[in-house]
Amino acid sequence: MKESDILLAASQMIRLHGIGASEAAAGRARSMLGQGDVEGFHTWKRIADAIHDLARQKPGPGETES
């Protein structure tokens, strides 16, 4: 899966799940692994990591963007 697709999926997960997006993606990764879908696991792990990265880029309450 291309990086642009990973970022798009991460953005969609954030819109759907808000602050729970990273955990939702991690849950899907675990589900894929439980089903023996290693490729699906790695895809959802990449999405979870991208969600985490996107969340770190946004300023938190009381912070300003640099």
C-alpha positions as CSV (number, residue, x, y, z in Angstrom):
1,M,0.0,0.0,0.0
2,K,1.3,3.4,-1.0
3,E,2.2,5.9,1.8
4,S,-0.4,8.3,0.4
5,D,-3.1,5.6,0.9
6,I,-1.9,5.0,4.4
7,L,-2.2,8.7,5.3
8,L,-5.6,8.9,3.7
9,A,-6.8,5.9,5.7
10,A,-5.3,7.4,8.9
11,S,-7.1,10.7,8.3
12,Q,-10.4,8.8,7.7
13,M,-9.9,6.8,10.9
14,I,-9.3,10.1,12.8
15,R,-12.5,11.5,11.4
16,L,-14.5,8.4,12.3
17,H,-13.0,7.6,15.7
18,G,-11.5,10.9,17.0
19,I,-9.1,10.4,19.8
20,G,-9.7,6.6,19.7
21,A,-8.5,6.3,16.1
22,S,-5.1,4.9,17.0
23,E,-6.5,2.2,19.3
24,A,-9.2,1.3,16.7
25,A,-6.5,0.9,14.0
26,A,-4.3,-1.2,16.4
27,G,-7.4,-3.3,17.2
28,R,-7.8,-4.0,13.5
29,A,-4.2,-4.9,13.2
30,R,-4.5,-7.4,16.0
31,S,-7.6,-8.8,14.4
32,M,-5.8,-9.3,11.1
33,L,-2.9,-11.0,12.9
34,G,-5.4,-13.3,14.7
35,Q,-6.9,-14.3,11.4
36,G,-3.4,-15.1,10.0
37,D,-3.4,-12.1,7.7
38,V,0.2,-10.9,8.2
39,E,0.0,-8.4,5.3
40,G,-3.2,-6.9,6.7
41,F,-1.6,-6.7,10.1
42,H,1.3,-4.7,8.7
43,T,-1.0,-2.4,6.8
44,W,-3.1,-1.6,9.9
45,K,0.1,-1.2,11.9
46,R,1.3,1.4,9.4
47,I,-2.1,3.2,9.6
48,A,-2.0,3.2,13.4
49,D,1.6,4.6,13.3
50,A,0.5,7.3,10.8
51,I,-2.4,8.2,13.1
52,H,0.0,8.6,16.0
53,D,2.3,10.8,13.8
54,L,-0.6,13.0,12.6
55,A,-1.8,13.5,16.2
56,R,1.7,14.6,17.3
57,Q,1.8,17.2,14.6
58,K,-1.3,19.0,15.9
59,P,-0.9,21.4,18.8
60,G,-2.5,20.3,22.0
61,P,-4.5,22.6,24.3
62,G,-2.5,25.6,25.2
63,E,0.2,24.9,22.6
64,T,0.9,26.9,19.5
65,E,1.9,25.7,16.1
66,S,5.6,26.3,15.2
